[in-house]
Amino acid sequence: MNFLNEYRVYRSRELLATGLYTHKQIAAEVGFCNEFYFSRVFKKVIGISPSVYAKGVNRKEIPLSQFRDLCADWNERKKCALY
């Protein structure tokens, strides 16, 4: 998994949480070529599909704090990539 795709997925989480955009719109906004590739990469990075993530966040079943470890790990990789 490359750094750019991981960044796109983390950015897409914010858009999914709003519930205002379709997967196609989110994929285009964050830079994926289509919503199918976006879904595949999202599931690889986060562990669940964008649909399941969006439903869980909107129902408050998935607290955003659950992903702190993933974000911390991503931030560490980002720092390493800069050096």
C-alpha positions as CSV (number, residue, x, y, z in Angstrom):
1,M,0.0,0.0,0.0
2,N,1.5,3.3,-0.9
3,F,1.5,6.5,1.0
4,L,-0.8,8.4,-1.4
5,N,-3.5,5.8,-1.3
6,E,-3.4,5.7,2.5
7,Y,-3.7,9.5,2.6
8,R,-6.7,9.4,0.2
9,V,-8.4,6.8,2.4
10,Y,-7.9,8.8,5.6
11,R,-9.3,11.9,3.8
12,S,-12.2,10.0,2.5
13,R,-13.2,8.9,6.1
14,E,-14.1,12.5,6.8
15,L,-16.3,12.8,3.7
16,L,-18.0,9.5,4.5
17,A,-18.8,10.6,8.0
18,T,-20.8,13.5,6.7
19,G,-23.2,11.3,4.8
20,L,-23.5,14.0,2.1
21,Y,-21.6,12.4,-0.7
22,T,-21.8,9.2,-2.8
23,H,-18.9,6.9,-3.0
24,K,-18.4,8.0,-6.6
25,Q,-18.2,11.6,-5.5
26,I,-15.8,10.8,-2.7
27,A,-13.6,8.7,-4.9
28,A,-13.3,11.6,-7.4
29,E,-12.7,14.2,-4.7
30,V,-9.8,12.3,-3.1
31,G,-8.2,11.2,-6.4
32,F,-9.2,7.6,-7.1
33,C,-10.0,6.8,-10.7
34,N,-13.4,5.1,-9.8
35,E,-15.5,4.1,-6.9
36,F,-14.7,0.4,-7.2
37,Y,-11.0,0.9,-6.8
38,F,-11.7,3.3,-4.0
39,S,-13.7,0.6,-2.2
40,R,-11.0,-2.0,-2.6
41,V,-8.3,0.3,-1.3
42,F,-10.4,1.6,1.5
43,K,-11.2,-2.0,2.7
44,K,-7.5,-2.9,2.5
45,V,-6.5,0.1,4.6
46,I,-9.3,0.3,7.1
47,G,-10.5,-3.3,7.2
48,I,-14.1,-2.7,6.4
49,S,-15.9,-1.4,3.3
50,P,-16.7,2.3,2.9
51,S,-20.5,1.5,3.0
52,V,-20.1,-0.4,6.3
53,Y,-17.9,2.4,7.7
54,A,-20.4,5.1,6.7
55,K,-23.4,3.3,8.2
56,G,-21.5,2.6,11.4
57,V,-20.3,6.2,11.8
58,N,-23.6,7.7,11.0
59,R,-25.3,5.4,13.6
60,K,-22.6,6.0,16.1
61,E,-21.8,2.3,16.1
62,I,-18.2,3.0,15.1
63,P,-16.6,5.7,17.2
64,L,-14.0,7.7,15.3
65,S,-11.7,7.2,18.2
66,Q,-11.5,3.5,17.2
67,F,-9.2,4.5,14.4
68,R,-6.7,6.5,16.5
69,D,-4.1,3.6,16.4
70,L,-4.4,3.6,12.6
71,C,-4.0,7.3,12.4
72,A,-1.0,7.2,14.7
73,D,0.6,4.5,12.6
74,W,-0.1,6.5,9.5
75,N,1.4,9.6,11.0
76,E,4.6,7.7,11.9
77,R,4.9,6.4,8.3
78,K,4.4,9.9,7.0
79,K,7.2,11.2,9.1
80,C,9.5,8.4,8.0
81,A,8.6,9.0,4.3
82,L,9.7,12.7,4.7
83,Y,13.2,11.7,5.7
